[in-house]
Each structure stands twice: as C-alpha cells, then as structure tokens.
Amino acid sequence: MNNFKELSPEVLRKNPFHLIGKEWMLITAGDENKVNTMTASWGGLGVMYGKNVAFIFIRPQRYTKEFIDREETFSLSFLDKEHRGALDYLGSVSGRTEDKLKNSGLTLVRSGATPYFNEATHVLICKKMFRQSMQGEFLLDDKMEDTWYPNKDYHILYIAEITKALQVTR
C-alpha cells in the first residue's frame, strides 16, 4: 500500500496541462455502498472565490455524473504511465454494466468519506462549489460545437475547492 503525505496544492510541481491533458486523471465519487470513476482529460486547476480549485467537465450521460451530483466531495487521482491500461479501460466501459473498479485492478482507498486510488502518485480531494450546464449558444467558435457537440450533449462544468492534496512517498 502506498503512503501518501498531505501537502499544500501550491507546492505541486507537476505541469497541470501535461498532468490533465496528456497523463489524464480519474474523477471518482461515491459512498460506502457504491463508487464510480471515469477517466478525464479535460479540466483545470486555478484560483476562484479566493480558494484553490479544480475545474472538471462531465457529459450528462456519464454514470459518474450521478455520483458527483449526489456526493459533496470527489477525488482527482493521477497515475503513472504504468497504469495507462487501467485509465484506458476505465474510460471505455460503464460502471452501469460491469464492476469496472474491480476489473481495473486498482485499489480503492479513502480520505475520510472520499474515495481515491492507492496507485495514484497525486490525489486532489475536492468539495463542490459550483455547477453549471454548458450551452451551445455560448460557444464563440462554431467549429467547437461541430467538433465536440454534434449530439448537443454539452458538458456540465463543476468547480470544486481543493480541500486536500496528497502525494505518494516512495
């Protein structure tokens, strides 16, 4: 089992563009009875409302959205490239139809009530602050709608305070 140390989000040394856009992350939420996760490569980190925050985007049909909406907190887990197969798998199957957490080979652990993955190198525990549906009328480039939303299934934007940052110690 990995050991994690808590650190301030400001001291994270990873480039968020690479971390999220290239290495990807797992967005995870749930309670003691049921947890779901999804792989994501859209998101961001920043400051809003005077707090360190994470921005995530989830399409309305994703099963994980039900968990994010129901729970107060969620986690963002970042894994090494040795776990890329698990990230691919978790992004390609639905927790509605199979026990993808079990089948991924990853180990679910918790920080308080918030689930995350023991195999992560970095984890952000997040508390929801804001949610809003994206809408096509606000896209300023027509090509964006054609490229990303041909089915008009616009993402939901969530902004969440980063309440805890964890880094694996090796």
C-alpha positions in Angstrom: 0.0 0.0 0.0 1.3 3.4 -0.9 1.9 6.0 1.7 0.7 9.5 1.0 1.8 12.8 2.5 -0.5 15.8 2.6 0.8 18.9 1.0 -0.4 22.3 0.0 -1.8 22.4 -3.5 0.5 25.4 -4.2 3.6 23.2 -4.0 2.5 20.7 -6.6 5.4 20.5 -9.1 3.5 18.9 -12.0 2.5 20.9 -15.0 -1.3 20.8 -15.0 -1.5 21.0 -18.8 0.6 17.8 -19.0 -0.9 16.2 -16.0 -4.6 16.5 -17.1 -4.3 16.7 -20.9 -1.6 14.1 -21.5 -1.4 11.8 -18.4 -5.2 12.1 -17.7 -7.0 11.7 -14.4 -9.6 9.6 -12.7 -12.7 11.5 -11.3 -14.1 9.4 -8.5 -17.1 9.8 -6.2 -19.3 7.6 -4.2 -20.4 6.4 -0.7 -19.6 3.3 1.3 -22.1 1.3 -0.8 -21.2 2.3 -4.4 -18.3 4.2 -6.1 -17.8 5.1 -9.7 -14.9 6.6 -11.6 -14.2 7.9 -15.1 -11.1 8.9 -17.0 -10.9 12.5 -18.0 -8.5 14.7 -20.0 -10.5 17.9 -19.7 -10.2 20.1 -16.6 -8.0 22.6 -14.9 -6.6 24.0 -11.7 -6.7 27.6 -10.6 -8.0 30.1 -8.1 -11.6 31.2 -7.7 -13.7 32.6 -4.9 -10.4 33.1 -3.0 -9.8 29.3 -3.0 -7.6 26.8 -4.8 -10.0 25.0 -7.1 -10.3 22.2 -9.7 -12.5 22.5 -12.8 -13.9 19.3 -14.2 -16.3 18.7 -17.1 -18.7 15.7 -17.3 -21.1 14.8 -20.0 -24.7 14.4 -18.8 -24.9 10.7 -19.9 -21.8 9.6 -17.9 -22.7 7.3 -15.0 -20.1 9.1 -12.8 -22.2 12.3 -13.0 -24.8 10.7 -10.8 -22.2 10.1 -8.1 -20.7 13.6 -8.5 -24.1 15.2 -8.2 -25.1 13.1 -5.2 -21.9 13.4 -3.1 -20.4 16.6 -1.6 -16.9 15.6 -2.5 -14.9 13.8 -5.2 -11.3 13.0 -5.9 -9.0 13.5 -8.8 -6.4 10.7 -9.0 -3.3 11.0 -11.2 -1.5 7.8 -12.0 1.9 6.9 -13.6 2.1 5.7 -17.2 2.4 2.1 -15.9 -1.3 2.4 -15.2 -2.3 3.7 -18.6 -4.1 0.5 -19.4 -6.3 1.0 -16.4 -7.0 4.6 -17.4 -7.9 3.4 -20.9 -10.2 0.7 -19.6 -11.9 2.9 -17.0 -12.6 5.5 -19.7 -14.1 2.9 -22.1 -16.6 0.9 -20.1 -19.5 1.9 -17.9 -20.0 1.2 -14.2 -23.6 0.7 -15.1 -22.9 -2.6 -16.9 -19.9 -4.0 -15.1 -17.8 -3.7 -11.9 -15.2 -1.7 -13.6 -13.4 -0.8 -10.4 -12.8 -4.4 -9.6 -11.9 -5.2 -13.2 -9.4 -2.3 -13.4 -7.0 -3.9 -10.9 -6.7 -0.6 -8.9 -7.2 -0.4 -5.2 -9.8 1.9 -3.8 -8.9 3.8 -0.6 -10.5 6.8 1.2 -9.6 10.1 2.6 -12.5 10.5 5.1 -15.5 9.6 3.0 -13.9 10.5 -0.3 -12.7 7.5 -2.5 -9.5 7.6 -4.5 -6.9 5.2 -5.8 -3.9 3.8 -3.9 -1.9 3.5 -7.1 -2.1 7.3 -7.7 1.0 9.5 -7.5 -1.0 12.6 -6.7 -4.6 13.0 -5.4 -6.8 16.1 -5.0 -9.7 15.8 -2.7 -12.4 18.3 -3.8 -15.5 19.8 -2.4 -18.1 21.0 -4.9 -18.8 24.7 -5.0 -20.4 25.4 -8.4 -22.2 23.5 -11.2 -23.5 24.8 -14.5 -24.5 23.2 -17.8 -22.6 24.4 -20.8 -24.8 25.5 -23.7 -24.1 25.8 -27.4 -25.3 29.4 -27.6 -22.3 30.4 -25.5 -19.7 28.7 -27.7 -17.9 31.5 -29.6 -16.4 29.3 -32.3 -18.9 27.4 -34.4 -16.4 24.7 -35.1 -16.3 23.8 -31.4 -19.9 22.8 -31.5 -19.5 20.8 -34.7 -16.3 19.1 -33.3 -17.2 18.4 -29.7 -21.0 18.5 -29.5 -22.6 17.1 -32.6 -25.2 15.4 -30.4 -25.8 18.6 -28.3 -24.7 16.7 -25.1 -22.9 19.6 -23.5 -20.7 19.0 -20.6 -21.6 20.1 -17.1 -18.9 22.3 -15.5 -18.1 21.7 -11.9 -15.8 24.0 -9.8 -14.6 22.5 -6.6 -12.4 23.6 -3.8 -9.3 21.5 -3.3 -9.5 20.7 0.4 -6.6 18.3 0.4 -3.7 17.4 -1.8 -1.8 14.1 -1.4 1.4 13.0 -2.9 2.8 9.5 -2.8 6.0 9.0 -0.8 8.4 6.3 -2.1 
